Amino acid sequence: ANSGNAADTADADGDGLPNLVEYALGSSPTSPSPSLPPVGQTPEGFLELTFTPQVVSGLSYFVEVGNDMALWSQTEITSSLIVGQPHTYTDHISPASQPNRFLRLKISTQ
C-alpha cells in the first residue's frame, strides 16, 4: 500500500536503508542490513561505488556525485545493470583536482 512501515521511504528495521533500497539490493526490510553499498578507491585514487542489484525491472538506478554533499549531479545506470551481478561505478574526476568528492546510490520507481 506504500504507507506506514510498508512505504518505499520507510525504514522499519532502523538500519538507515529505506524499503525501496532494501528491495532493490535484496536485503530484508525487517532485519537490519550489515552495511551500505561500499565506496572504495581505485589504485589511482578515483572513487568507486560497488553494489549488486537484485531487482531492475520497474526501478531506476542512479549514481549521484557531489563535491559538497549539497549539490549532486546524477547519471542513470539502469540499462547497464544485470540482476545478481556486481556493478561498479568509477568516478573519473582526479582526486587532486577535487579533494572533496562524494558518491551515493539513488533508486527510484519508474
C-alpha positions as CSV (number, residue, x, y, z in Angstrom):
1,A,0.0,0.0,0.0
2,N,3.1,2.2,0.1
3,S,2.2,3.6,3.5
4,G,3.3,3.3,7.1
5,N,6.1,0.7,7.6
6,A,5.4,-0.6,4.1
7,A,6.2,2.8,2.4
8,D,9.1,2.9,-0.1
9,T,10.7,5.5,2.1
10,A,10.1,3.8,5.5
11,D,12.9,2.1,7.4
12,A,11.1,-0.3,9.8
13,D,14.3,-2.1,10.9
14,G,16.2,1.2,11.6
15,D,19.3,0.3,9.6
16,G,19.3,3.5,7.6
17,L,18.1,1.9,4.3
18,P,14.6,2.7,3.1
19,N,12.4,-0.2,2.0
20,L,12.9,0.6,-1.7
21,V,16.7,0.3,-1.4
22,E,16.4,-2.9,0.6
23,Y,14.1,-4.4,-2.1
24,A,16.4,-3.3,-4.9
25,L,19.5,-4.7,-3.2
26,G,17.9,-7.9,-2.0
27,S,18.1,-7.2,1.7
28,S,15.3,-7.6,4.3
29,P,13.3,-4.6,5.3
30,T,12.5,-6.3,8.6
31,S,16.0,-7.2,9.8
32,P,18.9,-4.7,9.9
33,S,21.3,-5.0,6.9
34,P,25.0,-5.3,7.8
35,S,26.2,-2.4,5.6
36,L,25.5,0.1,2.8
37,P,27.0,-0.5,-0.7
38,P,30.7,0.1,-0.3
39,V,32.5,3.1,-1.7
40,G,36.2,2.5,-2.3
41,Q,39.1,3.8,-4.4
42,T,41.0,2.6,-7.4
43,P,44.8,2.4,-7.2
44,E,44.8,5.8,-8.8
45,G,42.6,7.2,-6.1
46,F,39.3,7.5,-8.1
47,L,36.2,6.8,-6.1
48,E,34.2,3.7,-6.8
49,L,30.7,2.6,-5.7
50,T,30.0,-1.2,-5.9
51,F,26.6,-2.9,-5.4
52,T,24.7,-5.9,-6.6
53,P,21.1,-5.2,-7.9
54,Q,18.6,-7.9,-7.1
55,V,15.7,-6.2,-9.0
56,V,16.0,-4.0,-12.1
57,S,12.5,-4.2,-13.7
58,G,10.4,-1.2,-12.6
59,L,13.2,0.6,-10.9
60,S,15.7,3.3,-12.0
61,Y,19.2,3.3,-10.6
62,F,21.4,6.5,-10.4
63,V,24.8,7.3,-9.1
64,E,25.0,10.8,-7.8
65,V,28.3,12.6,-7.5
66,G,29.0,15.8,-5.5
67,N,31.8,17.9,-4.1
68,D,30.0,19.3,-1.1
69,M,27.1,17.0,-0.1
70,A,24.6,19.7,-1.1
71,L,24.7,19.8,-4.9
72,W,24.6,16.5,-6.8
73,S,24.8,15.5,-10.4
74,Q,23.4,12.2,-11.4
75,T,24.0,9.5,-14.0
76,E,21.4,6.9,-14.7
77,I,22.9,3.4,-14.9
78,T,19.8,1.2,-15.1
79,S,20.5,-0.1,-18.6
80,S,24.0,-1.3,-17.7
81,L,22.8,-3.4,-14.7
82,I,22.3,-7.2,-14.6
83,V,20.3,-8.8,-11.8
84,G,22.6,-10.6,-9.4
85,Q,25.8,-9.3,-11.0
86,P,28.0,-6.8,-9.0
87,H,28.2,-3.4,-10.7
88,T,31.0,-0.9,-10.1
89,Y,30.7,2.8,-11.0
90,T,34.0,4.6,-11.1
91,D,34.2,8.4,-10.8
92,H,36.9,9.7,-13.2
93,I,37.5,13.1,-11.6
94,S,41.0,13.4,-10.4
95,P,41.3,13.4,-6.6
96,A,44.0,16.0,-6.9
97,S,41.6,18.4,-8.6
98,Q,38.6,17.7,-6.3
99,P,39.8,16.5,-2.9
100,N,36.2,16.6,-1.5
101,R,34.3,14.1,-3.6
102,F,31.2,12.0,-2.7
103,L,29.2,9.2,-4.4
104,R,25.8,7.9,-3.5
105,L,23.3,5.4,-4.9
106,K,19.8,6.6,-5.7
107,I,17.0,4.2,-6.6
108,S,13.5,5.2,-7.6
109,T,10.4,3.7,-9.1
110,Q,9.8,4.4,-12.8
